[in-house]
Amino acid sequence: MGKTILFSPIGGTDPISQDNYKEGALLHICRVYKPDEIYLYMSKEIIENEKMDQRYSYCLKKLDEAQDRKTIYHWIERADLSDVHIFNYAFEEFKPIITEIVAQMNEDDVLLLNVSSGTPAMKSALLVIVTMIELNCKVIQVGTPNKAMNEHNHKGYLVKELWEMNEDNVPDCENRCEEVKCPALSLIKNEEIIKKHIQAYDYAAALSLAKSLPQMKTKSYLPLIEVAQYRYLLDFRGVDKMHVPESKDFFPIKSGDNKKYFEYALNLEVKYKRGEYADFLRAISPLIADLFELILKCQFGININEFCRYDKKLKFRNWDSAILQNTTMLDVLNTFFNGQFKFGPVYSSQLIVLIEHYASKAENKSTDLISLVNALRDVEQNLRNKVAHQIISVTDESIKKETGFTGKQIIDMIKKTFKFAGINISKEYWTSYDDMNNKILKAMECE
C-alpha cells in the first residue's frame, strides 16, 4: 500500500484555536487522513511562532503519539517571507515544490493538499496549480467549527494547555474535512469548446469532443448531446433508443406527421444559421412539396393520394391517368402545360398550379396564399435547382440576389405556410433548438 503525503502551508489558526479550542485545518487533516509524510511551508511569522513555543511540532507529535504513528516531517522555512499576501510569490514557490514531491512519489502514493491553512494567496495558488498541471491529488478543505470566519488570536498562546483542551481530541469528533473537486484546465478548455459547438448547432463536433473526456465528467450532459445529434439527423428512432427522460422536453410536438414536418423545418433553419446555405436550399424541395399537398387537402379538401398510384417496388408515387380522366384537376393541369401534362411523379410545380386555381375560385379568394406559394416556388426554381445541379458558391447575399429574399425571409415564409397547411405551431416552439441548447448548457454547468 502506498504512502499518504500531505503538503500544507501553516496558517493563523494552526495548530489549535484559542477562541474555540478546536484544532486548525493542518492538525485536523492529519487526524483524519493520517499522512505518512508531511511537507510544512512556513513563513517568517510561522517560524517565529515555532521558535517561541514549538506549537506546531509539539501538537503534531502529540497527535502521532495518540494515533500510534511515526510521521516524517519536512519543514520548508522561508525566514524572509513577510509579504504572505502576494499571489505570484506563493504560486512560484509552491509549483516547483509540489512538482518535486510528485516526481518522487510512487504510483500508489496519495498526495493531499491543504487549501484551508495559510493566507488567501497561498490557498488560491494551490488551487491554480492543481488546475493547471492536472495533479492527481486530493484537495482538502476544512470547515470552521462555527461555520464562519476564524479569528486569529496568538496572544498568550499556551500550547500544552491548548492540546489538553482540544475538543477534537475525542474518538467521535466531527470530521470537518471536505475533498474539493478541482476540474483540470484541459477539461475546462474542452468543455468551453463543447459549449461553443452547441451554441453553433454543431452537435457532431460537440459529441466527438465530449466522448473523449472522462465519462464521470460528462455523464450529466453527454446523452443530451447525443439526442441533439440524432435530432439534427432527423433520426427519431435513434432518439427513442437513447431513453433519456430529460430529452422529452426537447420536442414540443411529440409524434405524428406534424412532428415530422415541424422538425424538418427546424432542421432547415439550423442549416441556415450554421451557414450551410447550399444544403439549406437543396433541402427545401421535399418540404415545399409536402406542404403544398397539405394546403390542397386543408384548404380545398383535395387529397392528392386519391389521384395517384404507388409503385411498391420502386417506392414511388405517380399520377394515375385513369383516375384523373374527366376531372377538373386534369383540365387545369393540361391547360397550364398546354395539353402536354405527363402522368409521372408528383412535383411541387404541378401542385402550385392546382393551389392557384382552387384559391382563385374559392369564395374567399386568398391572395396571400397565392403569393406565398409562388414566392416559395420561385426560390426553388431560381436557386435551388442551380445548387442541386451546378457547382456554385452560395452565400446569404447570393440567395438575396437570385431569389429576391434573404434566407431568413424564406424561413419565415415556410413557417407561414404551415398555417395554410393546417399545422398550427405555437410561436415559442420555433425556438426549440435554442431551448434544447440551453438545457444542455445548464446540464454542463451542474456537472
C-alpha positions in Angstrom: 0.0 0.0 0.0 1.3 3.4 -0.9 2.1 6.4 1.3 -0.2 9.3 2.0 1.7 12.6 1.6 0.5 16.0 2.8 1.7 19.4 1.6 0.4 22.2 3.7 1.1 25.9 4.4 0.8 26.7 8.1 -1.9 29.2 8.9 -3.1 31.6 11.6 -5.5 29.1 13.4 -2.9 26.3 13.4 -2.4 24.2 15.3 -5.3 24.9 17.8 -7.6 27.9 18.1 -7.6 29.8 21.4 -11.1 31.1 20.6 -13.0 27.8 20.2 -10.5 25.1 21.4 -10.8 23.3 18.1 -7.8 22.3 16.0 -7.0 24.2 12.8 -7.0 22.7 9.3 -3.5 21.3 9.4 -3.9 19.2 12.6 -7.4 18.2 11.6 -6.4 16.8 8.2 -3.6 14.9 9.9 -6.1 13.4 12.4 -8.5 12.3 9.7 -6.1 11.2 6.9 -3.1 10.1 9.0 -0.4 11.1 6.4 2.9 9.2 6.4 4.8 12.2 5.3 4.2 15.9 5.6 5.7 19.0 3.9 5.1 22.1 6.0 5.6 25.5 4.4 6.5 28.2 7.0 6.5 32.0 6.6 8.5 34.4 8.7 5.7 34.7 11.3 5.1 31.0 11.5 8.8 30.3 12.0 8.9 32.8 14.9 5.9 31.1 16.5 7.5 27.7 16.2 10.7 29.0 17.8 8.8 30.6 20.6 7.0 27.5 21.9 7.2 24.7 19.3 3.5 24.8 19.0 3.3 23.1 15.5 5.8 20.4 16.1 4.5 19.8 19.6 0.9 19.2 18.6 1.8 17.2 15.5 4.0 14.9 17.6 1.3 14.6 20.3 -1.2 13.6 17.6 1.3 11.0 16.3 1.5 9.5 19.9 -2.2 9.5 20.2 -2.6 7.6 16.9 0.5 5.5 17.4 2.1 6.8 14.2 5.5 8.0 13.2 5.2 10.7 10.6 8.1 12.0 8.5 8.2 15.9 8.6 9.8 18.2 6.1 9.9 21.8 7.4 10.2 24.3 4.5 11.3 27.5 6.1 11.1 30.9 4.4 12.5 33.3 7.1 12.4 36.2 4.7 8.8 35.8 3.7 6.8 38.5 5.3 4.6 39.6 2.3 2.4 36.5 2.6 -0.4 38.2 0.7 1.3 38.1 -2.7 -0.2 35.5 -5.0 2.6 35.4 -7.6 5.2 34.7 -4.9 3.1 31.8 -3.5 2.5 30.4 -6.9 6.2 30.5 -8.0 7.2 28.9 -4.6 4.6 26.1 -4.5 4.7 24.9 -8.0 8.4 23.6 -8.1 8.0 22.2 -4.5 4.9 20.2 -5.4 6.3 19.1 -8.8 9.3 17.7 -7.0 7.1 15.9 -4.4 5.1 14.3 -7.2 8.3 13.3 -9.1 9.4 11.3 -6.0 6.1 9.6 -5.4 5.2 6.0 -6.4 2.1 5.2 -8.4 0.1 4.0 -5.4 1.1 7.1 -3.2 -1.6 9.7 -2.5 -0.9 13.4 -2.3 -3.0 15.7 -0.1 -3.1 19.5 -0.4 -4.4 21.6 2.4 -6.2 24.6 1.0 -7.6 25.8 4.3 -4.4 26.8 6.0 -2.3 29.8 5.1 -3.1 33.1 3.5 -5.8 33.6 0.7 -2.9 34.0 -1.7 -1.4 30.6 -0.7 -4.8 28.8 -0.9 -5.5 30.3 -4.3 -2.0 29.4 -5.6 -2.5 25.8 -4.6 -5.9 25.6 -6.4 -4.5 27.2 -9.6 -1.6 24.8 -9.6 -3.9 21.8 -9.2 -6.0 23.1 -12.1 -3.1 24.0 -14.4 -0.9 20.9 -14.1 -3.8 18.5 -13.5 -2.4 16.9 -10.4 -3.8 13.6 -9.3 -4.3 14.5 -5.7 -6.9 15.2 -3.1 -7.6 18.8 -2.3 -8.7 19.1 1.3 -10.8 21.9 2.7 -11.6 22.0 6.4 -14.7 23.7 7.6 -14.6 26.1 10.6 -16.3 24.8 13.8 -18.8 27.7 13.9 -19.3 27.7 10.1 -17.9 31.3 10.0 -14.6 33.1 9.6 -12.0 32.1 12.2 -10.4 34.6 14.5 -6.6 34.7 14.7 -5.6 35.2 18.4 -2.0 34.4 19.2 -1.5 36.4 22.5 -0.5 34.3 25.5 -0.5 31.0 23.4 -0.1 28.1 25.8 0.4 25.1 23.5 0.4 22.3 26.1 -2.8 23.6 27.8 -4.5 24.0 24.4 -3.6 20.5 23.4 -5.3 19.2 26.6 -8.3 21.4 25.9 -8.5 20.5 22.2 -12.2 19.4 21.7 -11.2 17.4 18.7 -9.2 15.0 21.0 -12.2 12.7 21.3 -12.8 9.4 19.4 -16.1 10.6 17.8 -15.1 14.2 16.9 -16.7 15.7 13.9 -14.9 15.2 10.6 -14.8 18.7 9.1 -12.7 17.7 6.1 -14.1 18.0 2.6 -12.5 16.9 -0.6 -12.7 19.7 -3.2 -13.2 18.6 -6.8 -10.9 20.8 -8.9 -11.5 20.5 -12.7 -8.4 20.1 -14.8 -7.6 23.0 -17.1 -7.8 20.8 -20.2 -11.3 19.7 -19.1 -12.3 23.4 -18.6 -11.0 24.3 -22.0 -12.6 21.3 -23.7 -15.9 22.0 -22.1 -15.8 25.6 -23.2 -15.2 24.4 -26.8 -18.1 22.0 -26.5 -20.3 24.8 -25.4 -19.3 26.9 -28.4 -20.1 23.9 -30.7 -23.5 23.5 -29.1 -24.2 27.2 -29.5 -23.3 26.9 -33.2 -25.6 23.8 -33.5 -22.6 21.7 -34.4 -23.6 18.7 -32.3 -21.4 16.2 -34.2 -18.3 18.2 -33.1 -19.6 18.6 -29.6 -20.3 14.9 -29.3 -17.0 13.9 -30.7 -15.1 16.0 -28.1 -17.4 15.1 -25.2 -16.8 11.4 -25.9 -13.0 12.0 -25.5 -13.5 13.3 -21.9 -13.7 11.1 -18.8 -17.2 9.6 -18.5 -17.6 10.6 -14.9 -17.3 14.2 -16.0 -19.7 14.1 -18.9 -22.4 11.7 -17.6 -24.9 14.6 -17.0 -24.7 16.1 -20.5 -23.2 13.6 -23.0 -26.6 11.7 -23.5 -28.3 15.1 -24.2 -25.7 16.0 -26.8 -26.3 12.5 -28.4 -30.0 13.2 -28.5 -29.4 16.6 -30.1 -27.3 14.9 -32.8 -29.9 12.3 -33.5 -32.5 15.1 -33.7 -30.4 17.1 -36.2 -30.1 14.0 -38.3 -33.9 13.6 -38.1 -33.2 10.1 -36.6 -36.2 9.9 -34.2 -35.6 6.1 -33.7 -32.2 6.9 -32.5 -33.6 9.5 -30.1 -36.1 6.9 -28.8 -33.3 4.3 -28.3 -31.4 6.7 -26.1 -34.1 6.5 -23.4 -33.2 9.9 -21.9 -36.2 11.2 -19.9 -34.9 14.8 -19.9 -34.9 14.9 -23.7 -38.7 14.7 -23.9 -38.8 18.4 -23.3 -36.7 18.9 -26.4 -39.6 18.1 -28.7 -42.7 20.4 -28.5 -44.6 18.2 -30.9 -44.3 14.6 -29.7 -45.5 12.4 -32.6 -47.2 12.1 -35.9 -46.7 13.8 -39.3 -46.9 17.2 -37.8 -43.7 16.4 -35.8 -42.0 15.2 -38.9 -42.8 18.4 -40.9 -42.0 20.7 -37.9 -38.7 19.0 -37.1 -37.7 19.2 -40.8 -38.5 22.9 -40.9 -36.4 23.4 -37.8 -33.6 21.5 -39.4 -33.7 23.8 -42.4 -33.4 26.8 -40.1 -30.5 25.3 -38.3 -28.7 24.7 -41.6 -29.2 28.3 -42.5 -27.9 29.5 -39.1 -24.8 27.3 -39.5 -24.1 29.0 -42.8 -24.8 25.8 -44.7 -26.6 27.7 -47.4 -26.4 25.2 -50.2 -27.6 22.4 -48.0 -30.4 24.7 -46.8 -31.6 25.3 -50.3 -31.2 21.7 -51.5 -33.4 20.5 -48.6 -36.3 22.9 -49.3 -38.0 21.0 -52.1 -39.3 17.9 -50.2 -40.9 20.1 -47.5 -42.4 22.5 -50.0 -44.0 19.6 -52.0 -45.4 18.1 -48.8 -46.7 21.4 -47.5 -48.4 22.2 -50.9 -50.2 18.8 -50.7 -51.3 19.6 -47.2 -52.6 23.0 -48.4 -54.7 21.4 -51.1 -56.2 19.0 -48.5 -56.7 21.5 -45.7 -57.9 24.5 -47.8 -59.8 22.7 -50.6 -60.4 19.2 -49.4 -58.3 17.6 -52.2 -56.3 14.5 -51.2 -53.6 14.1 -53.9 -53.1 10.4 -52.9 -56.6 9.7 -54.2 -55.4 10.6 -57.7 -52.1 8.7 -57.7 -50.9 5.1 -57.7 -48.0 3.9 -55.6 -45.3 1.7 -57.1 -44.4 -0.5 -54.1 -41.3 -2.0 -55.9 -39.8 1.4 -56.8 -41.3 3.1 -53.7 -42.5 5.9 -55.9 -45.8 7.7 -56.5 -47.2 8.7 -59.9 -50.3 10.4 -61.1 -52.9 7.9 -62.1 -54.1 8.7 -65.6 -57.3 6.6 -65.3 -58.4 8.3 -62.1 -57.6 11.8 -63.4 -59.7 11.4 -66.6 -62.6 13.7 -66.9 -61.7 15.7 -63.7 -61.2 19.4 -63.2 -57.7 18.7 -61.9 -56.7 17.2 -65.2 -58.2 20.1 -67.1 -56.3 22.6 -65.0 -53.0 20.7 -65.4 -53.5 20.3 -69.2 -54.4 23.9 -69.6 -51.3 25.1 -67.8 -48.9 22.6 -69.6 -50.5 23.3 -73.0 -52.1 19.9 -73.2 -48.7 18.2 -72.6 -49.2 17.2 -69.0 -47.4 13.9 -68.3 -48.7 11.4 -65.8 -45.4 11.0 -64.0 -44.3 11.8 -60.4 -46.0 14.4 -58.4 -44.0 17.7 -58.3 -44.5 21.0 -56.5 -44.6 22.7 -59.8 -47.9 20.9 -60.6 -49.3 21.3 -57.1 -48.9 25.1 -57.2 -50.9 25.2 -60.4 -53.8 23.4 -58.6 -53.4 25.7 -55.5 -53.6 28.8 -57.6 -56.7 27.5 -59.5 -58.7 26.5 -56.4 -57.6 29.5 -54.4 -58.7 31.9 -57.2 -62.1 30.1 -57.4 -62.7 29.9 -53.7 -65.4 32.0 -52.2 -62.8 33.8 -50.0 -60.1 34.3 -52.5 -56.7 34.1 -50.7 -54.2 36.3 -52.4 -51.9 35.8 -49.5 -51.8 32.1 -50.1 -51.2 32.5 -53.9 -48.4 35.0 -53.4 -46.8 32.9 -50.7 -46.7 29.6 -52.7 -45.5 31.4 -55.8 -42.7 33.0 -53.8 -41.5 29.7 -52.4 -41.8 28.1 -55.9 -39.7 30.9 -57.3 -37.0 30.3 -54.7 -37.0 26.6 -55.7 -36.8 27.4 -59.4 -34.3 30.3 -59.3 -31.7 29.0 -57.0 -32.5 25.6 -55.5 -32.2 23.9 -58.9 -28.9 25.6 -59.7 -27.5 24.5 -56.3 -28.7 20.9 -56.9 -27.1 20.6 -60.4 -24.2 23.0 -60.5 -21.1 23.6 -58.6 -21.7 27.2 -57.4 -20.9 29.3 -54.3 -23.9 30.1 -52.2 -24.0 32.9 -49.7 -26.7 34.8 -48.0 -26.0 37.7 -50.4 -26.3 35.4 -53.5 -29.6 34.0 -52.1 -31.0 37.5 -51.9 -29.7 38.4 -55.4 -31.1 35.3 -57.1 -34.4 35.0 -55.3 -35.2 38.5 -54.0 -35.4 37.1 -50.5 -32.9 36.5 -47.7 -32.6 33.1 -46.1 -34.4 34.4 -43.1 -37.3 35.6 -45.2 -37.5 32.2 -46.9 -37.7 30.5 -43.5 -40.4 32.9 -42.4 -42.4 32.1 -45.5 -42.1 28.4 -44.8 -43.3 29.0 -41.2 -46.3 30.9 -42.6 -47.1 28.1 -45.0 -47.6 25.7 -42.0 -50.7 27.7 -41.1 -52.3 27.3 -44.5 -51.4 23.6 -44.3 -53.4 23.2 -41.2 -50.4 22.8 -38.9 -50.7 25.3 -36.1 -47.3 25.8 -34.5 -47.1 28.0 -31.4 -44.6 30.9 -31.8 -42.4 29.7 -28.9 -42.0 26.3 -30.5 -39.8 27.8 -33.2 -37.1 28.5 -30.7 -37.0 24.8 -29.8 -33.4 24.2 -30.8 -32.2 27.2 -28.8 -34.2 25.9 -25.8 -32.6 22.5 -26.2 -29.1 24.1 -26.3 -29.8 26.0 -23.1 -30.9 22.8 -21.4 -27.6 21.1 -22.4 -25.5 24.0 -21.3 -27.3 24.1 -18.0 -26.6 20.4 -17.5 -22.9 21.1 -18.2 -22.9 23.8 -15.5 -24.4 21.3 -13.0 -21.7 18.7 -13.6 
